[in-house]
Amino acid sequence: MRSAGKSATDEQRSELDEIFEQSPSLRRYAEQDLERVYLKAVRLASRETGLEAGSFPPNCPYSVDQLLDIGYLP
């Protein structure tokens, strides 16, 4: 459950940080599989927003470090 005043993104980043701390190999997997996961996210975002998939960048414009950084918001 989300803490008061904490965004869903911050909460998910914190949870992933804990998971990756417990199992560093999962972070390496995330780094290796980022593009595949990004394409899946684009398809989902396209369905949810009604935007064409082509309106999203063709490759993930963020690194895993940026995606996990609680202080980073593009």
C-alpha positions as CSV (number, residue, x, y, z in Angstrom):
1,M,0.0,0.0,0.0
2,R,1.2,3.5,-0.9
3,S,2.4,5.8,1.8
4,A,0.6,9.2,2.1
5,G,2.4,11.8,0.0
6,K,4.5,9.3,-1.9
7,S,3.7,8.9,-5.6
8,A,3.1,5.5,-7.1
9,T,6.3,5.9,-9.1
10,D,8.4,6.7,-6.0
11,E,6.8,3.7,-4.3
12,Q,7.6,1.3,-7.2
13,R,11.2,2.7,-7.4
14,S,11.7,2.0,-3.7
15,E,10.3,-1.5,-4.0
16,L,12.6,-2.3,-7.0
17,D,15.6,-0.8,-5.2
18,E,14.9,-3.3,-2.3
19,I,14.5,-6.2,-4.7
20,F,17.7,-5.4,-6.6
21,E,19.6,-5.0,-3.3
22,Q,18.5,-8.5,-2.3
23,S,19.2,-9.9,-5.7
24,P,21.7,-8.0,-7.8
25,S,21.4,-10.4,-10.7
26,L,17.8,-9.2,-11.2
27,R,19.2,-5.7,-11.8
28,R,21.6,-7.0,-14.4
29,Y,18.6,-8.7,-16.1
30,A,16.7,-5.4,-16.0
31,E,19.6,-3.7,-17.7
32,Q,19.9,-6.4,-20.4
33,D,16.2,-6.6,-21.0
34,L,15.3,-2.9,-20.9
35,E,14.5,-2.5,-24.6
36,R,12.2,-5.5,-24.7
37,V,10.4,-4.3,-21.6
38,Y,10.2,-0.8,-23.0
39,L,8.5,-2.0,-26.2
40,K,6.0,-3.9,-24.1
41,A,5.4,-0.7,-22.1
42,V,4.9,1.3,-25.3
43,R,2.2,-1.1,-26.4
44,L,0.4,-0.8,-23.1
45,A,0.7,3.0,-23.0
46,S,-0.6,3.2,-26.5
47,R,-3.7,1.1,-25.6
48,E,-4.3,3.1,-22.4
49,T,-3.8,6.6,-23.9
50,G,-5.1,6.0,-27.4
51,L,-1.9,7.4,-28.8
52,E,-0.2,5.7,-31.7
53,A,2.7,3.5,-30.6
54,G,4.8,5.5,-33.2
55,S,4.3,8.6,-31.1
56,F,6.6,7.2,-28.4
57,P,10.4,7.1,-28.9
58,P,11.5,3.9,-30.7
59,N,14.0,3.1,-28.0
60,C,13.9,3.7,-24.2
61,P,15.4,7.2,-23.7
62,Y,16.3,6.4,-20.1
63,S,18.9,4.3,-18.4
64,V,18.0,1.8,-15.6
65,D,19.8,4.2,-13.2
66,Q,17.5,7.0,-14.2
67,L,14.4,4.9,-14.1
68,L,15.2,3.8,-10.5
69,D,16.4,7.2,-9.2
70,I,13.7,8.5,-6.9
71,G,14.9,12.1,-7.5
72,Y,14.8,11.8,-11.3
73,L,11.6,12.9,-13.1
74,P,11.9,13.6,-16.8
